Amino acid sequence: MQVRAHQGDTLDNLCHRHLGSSAYVEAALELNPGLAAVGPILANGQAVTLPEETTATPANTNLIQLWD
């Protein structure tokens, strides 16, 4: 999925807004070589390819619960 960054967006924000979780950041970085070199704030209107949303929890499935 290709999306465009808004002013002041970070990759974390894009993943959370379009995929519902910021856990997709690593996969998005793999799909966009050189994006990490741009810095934390993306340019307004910058095209970014995001991974397809999965039903499984991406990244880490071992959750630590601080409070019960």
N, CA, C and O atoms as CSV, one atom per row, in Angstrom:
chain,resi,resn,atom,element,x,y,z
A,1,MET,N,N,0.853,-1.156,0.000
A,1,MET,CA,C,0.000,0.000,0.000
A,1,MET,C,C,0.910,1.234,0.000
A,1,MET,O,O,1.845,1.321,0.796
A,2,GLN,N,N,0.636,2.160,-0.874
A,2,GLN,CA,C,1.412,3.394,-0.966
A,2,GLN,C,C,0.611,4.530,-0.327
A,2,GLN,O,O,-0.555,4.742,-0.659
A,3,VAL,N,N,1.248,5.256,0.593
A,3,VAL,CA,C,0.609,6.388,1.258
A,3,VAL,C,C,1.530,7.608,1.156
A,3,VAL,O,O,2.707,7.478,0.822
A,4,ARG,N,N,0.993,8.768,1.442
A,4,ARG,CA,C,1.758,10.019,1.431
A,4,ARG,C,C,1.812,10.577,2.847
A,4,ARG,O,O,0.820,10.569,3.576
A,5,ALA,N,N,2.985,11.059,3.214
A,5,ALA,CA,C,3.180,11.633,4.547
A,5,ALA,C,C,2.561,13.024,4.617
A,5,ALA,O,O,2.582,13.773,3.640
A,6,HIS,N,N,2.017,13.358,5.767
A,6,HIS,CA,C,1.537,14.703,6.050
A,6,HIS,C,C,2.657,15.474,6.731
A,6,HIS,O,O,3.661,14.892,7.141
A,7,GLN,N,N,2.483,16.770,6.847
A,7,GLN,CA,C,3.506,17.600,7.485
A,7,GLN,C,C,3.767,17.122,8.914
A,7,GLN,O,O,2.832,16.980,9.703
A,8,GLY,N,N,5.024,16.876,9.243
A,8,GLY,CA,C,5.402,16.459,10.585
A,8,GLY,C,C,5.236,14.973,10.859
A,8,GLY,O,O,5.446,14.533,11.990
A,9,ASP,N,N,4.863,14.185,9.848
A,9,ASP,CA,C,4.668,12.748,10.047
A,9,ASP,C,C,5.988,12.019,10.278
A,9,ASP,O,O,7.038,12.410,9.768
A,10,THR,N,N,5.901,10.959,11.057
A,10,THR,CA,C,7.004,10.010,11.201
A,10,THR,C,C,6.507,8.682,10.645
A,10,THR,O,O,5.307,8.510,10.426
A,11,LEU,N,N,7.413,7.753,10.417
A,11,LEU,CA,C,7.005,6.442,9.916
A,11,LEU,C,C,6.107,5.735,10.927
A,11,LEU,O,O,5.176,5.024,10.551
A,12,ASP,N,N,6.390,5.934,12.187
A,12,ASP,CA,C,5.569,5.377,13.260
A,12,ASP,C,C,4.130,5.877,13.152
A,12,ASP,O,O,3.188,5.095,13.277
A,13,ASN,N,N,3.961,7.181,12.919
A,13,ASN,CA,C,2.621,7.763,12.773
A,13,ASN,C,C,1.890,7.166,11.567
A,13,ASN,O,O,0.712,6.820,11.656
A,14,LEU,N,N,2.600,7.049,10.441
A,14,LEU,CA,C,1.974,6.494,9.237
A,14,LEU,C,C,1.490,5.069,9.467
A,14,LEU,O,O,0.368,4.719,9.101
A,15,CYS,N,N,2.334,4.259,10.068
A,15,CYS,CA,C,1.951,2.864,10.336
A,15,CYS,C,C,0.748,2.795,11.269
A,15,CYS,O,O,-0.168,2.002,11.053
A,16,HIS,N,N,0.756,3.614,12.290
A,16,HIS,CA,C,-0.361,3.595,13.245
A,16,HIS,C,C,-1.653,4.086,12.596
A,16,HIS,O,O,-2.718,3.510,12.820
A,17,ARG,N,N,-1.565,5.137,11.800
A,17,ARG,CA,C,-2.763,5.705,11.168
A,17,ARG,C,C,-3.362,4.752,10.131
A,17,ARG,O,O,-4.582,4.597,10.076
A,18,HIS,N,N,-2.531,4.117,9.314
A,18,HIS,CA,C,-3.050,3.311,8.211
A,18,HIS,C,C,-3.187,1.827,8.532
A,18,HIS,O,O,-4.003,1.135,7.924
A,19,LEU,N,N,-2.390,1.328,9.488
A,19,LEU,CA,C,-2.417,-0.103,9.788
A,19,LEU,C,C,-2.903,-0.405,11.206
A,19,LEU,O,O,-3.123,-1.566,11.552
A,20,GLY,N,N,-3.070,0.633,12.026
A,20,GLY,CA,C,-3.597,0.431,13.362
A,20,GLY,C,C,-2.568,0.060,14.404
A,20,GLY,O,O,-2.917,-0.159,15.564
A,21,SER,N,N,-1.288,-0.015,14.014
A,21,SER,CA,C,-0.245,-0.383,14.959
A,21,SER,C,C,1.090,0.154,14.456
A,21,SER,O,O,1.348,0.191,13.253
A,22,SER,N,N,1.920,0.562,15.385
A,22,SER,CA,C,3.256,1.023,15.003
A,22,SER,C,C,4.247,-0.136,14.942
A,22,SER,O,O,5.437,0.082,14.715
A,23,ALA,N,N,3.772,-1.361,15.140
A,23,ALA,CA,C,4.630,-2.539,15.093
A,23,ALA,C,C,5.066,-2.886,13.671
A,23,ALA,O,O,5.883,-3.787,13.485
A,24,TYR,N,N,4.542,-2.192,12.672
A,24,TYR,CA,C,4.884,-2.452,11.279
A,24,TYR,C,C,6.065,-1.619,10.793
A,24,TYR,O,O,6.411,-1.688,9.614
A,25,VAL,N,N,6.690,-0.839,11.659
A,25,VAL,CA,C,7.752,0.074,11.258
A,25,VAL,C,C,8.924,-0.669,10.615
A,25,VAL,O,O,9.416,-0.246,9.568
A,26,GLU,N,N,9.374,-1.753,11.211
A,26,GLU,CA,C,10.516,-2.487,10.665
A,26,GLU,C,C,10.216,-3.027,9.267
A,26,GLU,O,O,11.068,-2.955,8.381
A,27,ALA,N,N,9.025,-3.563,9.064
A,27,ALA,CA,C,8.649,-4.076,7.750
A,27,ALA,C,C,8.576,-2.936,6.732
A,27,ALA,O,O,8.956,-3.113,5.575
A,28,ALA,N,N,8.092,-1.772,7.158
A,28,ALA,CA,C,8.024,-0.615,6.261
A,28,ALA,C,C,9.422,-0.132,5.881
A,28,ALA,O,O,9.648,0.278,4.743
A,29,LEU,N,N,10.354,-0.178,6.821
A,29,LEU,CA,C,11.728,0.219,6.509
A,29,LEU,C,C,12.350,-0.733,5.487
A,29,LEU,O,O,13.125,-0.301,4.635
A,30,GLU,N,N,12.023,-2.005,5.563
A,30,GLU,CA,C,12.534,-2.973,4.588
A,30,GLU,C,C,11.968,-2.707,3.199
A,30,GLU,O,O,12.654,-2.926,2.201
A,31,LEU,N,N,10.726,-2.237,3.123
A,31,LEU,CA,C,10.092,-1.945,1.834
A,31,LEU,C,C,10.549,-0.617,1.235
A,31,LEU,O,O,10.341,-0.371,0.047
A,32,ASN,N,N,11.171,0.242,2.049
A,32,ASN,CA,C,11.590,1.577,1.608
A,32,ASN,C,C,13.071,1.790,1.890
A,32,ASN,O,O,13.426,2.479,2.847
A,33,PRO,N,N,13.948,1.198,1.058
A,33,PRO,CA,C,15.380,1.371,1.293
A,33,PRO,C,C,15.767,2.850,1.272
A,33,PRO,O,O,15.318,3.603,0.408
A,34,GLY,N,N,16.591,3.254,2.216
A,34,GLY,CA,C,17.045,4.639,2.290
A,34,GLY,C,C,16.131,5.550,3.090
A,34,GLY,O,O,16.485,6.703,3.337
A,35,LEU,N,N,14.982,5.073,3.498
A,35,LEU,CA,C,14.042,5.923,4.234
A,35,LEU,C,C,14.587,6.304,5.603
A,35,LEU,O,O,14.331,7.411,6.079
A,36,ALA,N,N,15.322,5.422,6.237
A,36,ALA,CA,C,15.885,5.715,7.557
A,36,ALA,C,C,16.898,6.858,7.478
A,36,ALA,O,O,17.076,7.594,8.449
A,37,ALA,N,N,17.560,7.013,6.335
A,37,ALA,CA,C,18.555,8.072,6.167
A,37,ALA,C,C,17.913,9.450,6.057
A,37,ALA,O,O,18.593,10.461,6.229
A,38,VAL,N,N,16.617,9.505,5.774
A,38,VAL,CA,C,15.900,10.781,5.647
A,38,VAL,C,C,15.793,11.476,6.999
A,38,VAL,O,O,15.768,12.705,7.065
A,39,GLY,N,N,15.730,10.708,8.064
A,39,GLY,CA,C,15.562,11.256,9.401
A,39,GLY,C,C,14.200,10.888,9.955
A,39,GLY,O,O,13.401,10.251,9.268
A,40,PRO,N,N,13.927,11.283,11.189
A,40,PRO,CA,C,12.671,10.869,11.826
A,40,PRO,C,C,11.425,11.549,11.264
A,40,PRO,O,O,10.350,10.948,11.256
A,41,ILE,N,N,11.550,12.786,10.795
A,41,ILE,CA,C,10.399,13.517,10.249
A,41,ILE,C,C,10.413,13.394,8.732
A,41,ILE,O,O,11.398,13.751,8.085
A,42,LEU,N,N,9.327,12.893,8.168
A,42,LEU,CA,C,9.232,12.716,6.725
A,42,LEU,C,C,8.809,14.023,6.064
A,42,LEU,O,O,8.130,14.850,6.672
A,43,ALA,N,N,9.220,14.196,4.816
A,43,ALA,CA,C,8.831,15.387,4.061
A,43,ALA,C,C,7.341,15.338,3.742
A,43,ALA,O,O,6.784,14.263,3.518
A,44,ASN,N,N,6.704,16.496,3.723
A,44,ASN,CA,C,5.287,16.584,3.400
A,44,ASN,C,C,5.064,16.046,1.989
A,44,ASN,O,O,5.694,16.520,1.044
A,45,GLY,N,N,4.176,15.064,1.834
A,45,GLY,CA,C,3.865,14.490,0.536
A,45,GLY,C,C,4.773,13.350,0.117
A,45,GLY,O,O,4.608,12.804,-0.974
A,46,GLN,N,N,5.732,12.976,0.961
A,46,GLN,CA,C,6.647,11.887,0.619
A,46,GLN,C,C,5.884,10.578,0.512
A,46,GLN,O,O,5.109,10.226,1.401
A,47,ALA,N,N,6.107,9.855,-0.586
A,47,ALA,CA,C,5.460,8.561,-0.791
A,47,ALA,C,C,6.180,7.489,0.020
A,47,ALA,O,O,7.408,7.405,0.009
A,48,VAL,N,N,5.403,6.677,0.718
A,48,VAL,CA,C,5.946,5.598,1.538
A,48,VAL,C,C,5.127,4.345,1.263
A,48,VAL,O,O,3.896,4.376,1.273
A,49,THR,N,N,5.826,3.243,1.018
A,49,THR,CA,C,5.153,1.954,0.829
A,49,THR,C,C,5.041,1.263,2.177
A,49,THR,O,O,6.043,1.048,2.859
A,50,LEU,N,N,3.817,0.917,2.560
A,50,LEU,CA,C,3.573,0.219,3.817
A,50,LEU,C,C,3.266,-1.244,3.533
A,50,LEU,O,O,2.737,-1.570,2.471
A,51,PRO,N,N,3.594,-2.134,4.476
A,51,PRO,CA,C,3.276,-3.559,4.281
A,51,PRO,C,C,1.774,-3.787,4.377
A,51,PRO,O,O,1.032,-2.952,4.893
A,52,GLU,N,N,1.350,-4.930,3.871
A,52,GLU,CA,C,-0.057,-5.300,3.986
A,52,GLU,C,C,-0.372,-5.620,5.440
A,52,GLU,O,O,0.439,-6.224,6.142
A,53,GLU,N,N,-1.536,-5.219,5.878
A,53,GLU,CA,C,-1.959,-5.477,7.252
A,53,GLU,C,C,-2.222,-6.966,7.427
A,53,GLU,O,O,-2.843,-7.603,6.576
A,54,THR,N,N,-1.743,-7.511,8.538
A,54,THR,CA,C,-1.971,-8.919,8.839
A,54,THR,C,C,-2.872,-9.023,10.063
A,54,THR,O,O,-2.974,-8.089,10.858
A,55,THR,N,N,-3.514,-10.162,10.198
A,55,THR,CA,C,-4.383,-10.356,11.354
A,55,THR,C,C,-3.585,-10.750,12.578
A,55,THR,O,O,-4.023,-10.507,13.702
A,56,ALA,N,N,-2.415,-11.358,12.386
A,56,ALA,CA,C,-1.565,-11.733,13.514
A,56,ALA,C,C,-0.861,-10.489,14.052
A,56,ALA,O,O,-0.654,-9.517,13.327
A,57,THR,N,N,-0.505,-10.533,15.304
A,57,THR,CA,C,0.230,-9.424,15.894
A,57,THR,C,C,1.628,-9.399,15.292
A,57,THR,O,O,2.376,-10.367,15.429
A,58,PRO,N,N,1.993,-8.302,14.626
A,58,PRO,CA,C,3.316,-8.245,14.030
A,58,PRO,C,C,4.402,-8.113,15.097
A,58,PRO,O,O,4.129,-7.760,16.245
A,59,ALA,N,N,5.624,-8.401,14.694
A,59,ALA,CA,C,6.812,-8.256,15.539
A,59,ALA,C,C,6.759,-9.222,16.720
A,59,ALA,O,O,6.921,-10.428,16.534
A,60,ASN,N,N,6.541,-8.723,17.908
A,60,ASN,CA,C,6.694,-9.503,19.128
A,60,ASN,C,C,5.341,-9.989,19.641
A,60,ASN,O,O,4.459,-9.183,19.939
A,61,THR,N,N,5.178,-11.306,19.745
A,61,THR,CA,C,3.923,-11.842,20.276
A,61,THR,C,C,4.028,-12.182,21.766
A,61,THR,O,O,3.025,-12.508,22.401
A,62,ASN,N,N,5.246,-12.105,22.325
A,62,ASN,CA,C,5.426,-12.335,23.752
A,62,ASN,C,C,5.209,-11.022,24.490
A,62,ASN,O,O,6.115,-10.194,24.585
A,63,LEU,N,N,4.024,-10.844,25.003
A,63,LEU,CA,C,3.681,-9.596,25.658
A,63,LEU,C,C,3.991,-9.658,27.144
A,63,LEU,O,O,3.759,-10.675,27.799
A,64,ILE,N,N,4.509,-8.581,27.656
A,64,ILE,CA,C,4.763,-8.462,29.089
A,64,ILE,C,C,3.693,-7.548,29.652
A,64,ILE,O,O,3.524,-6.422,29.185
A,65,GLN,N,N,2.974,-8.025,30.647
A,65,GLN,CA,C,1.940,-7.219,31.266
A,65,GLN,C,C,2.469,-6.701,32.590
A,65,GLN,O,O,2.817,-7.480,33.478
A,66,LEU,N,N,2.527,-5.388,32.719
A,66,LEU,CA,C,3.049,-4.784,33.934
A,66,LEU,C,C,2.049,-4.843,35.080
A,66,LEU,O,O,2.420,-4.974,36.246
A,67,TRP,N,N,0.748,-4.741,34.714
A,67,TRP,CA,C,-0.282,-4.786,35.747
A,67,TRP,C,C,-1.314,-5.821,35.362
A,67,TRP,O,O,-1.611,-5.995,34.180
A,68,ASP,N,N,-1.861,-6.505,36.338
A,68,ASP,CA,C,-2.910,-7.486,36.074
A,68,ASP,C,C,-4.256,-6.906,36.406
A,68,ASP,O,O,-5.274,-7.581,36.252
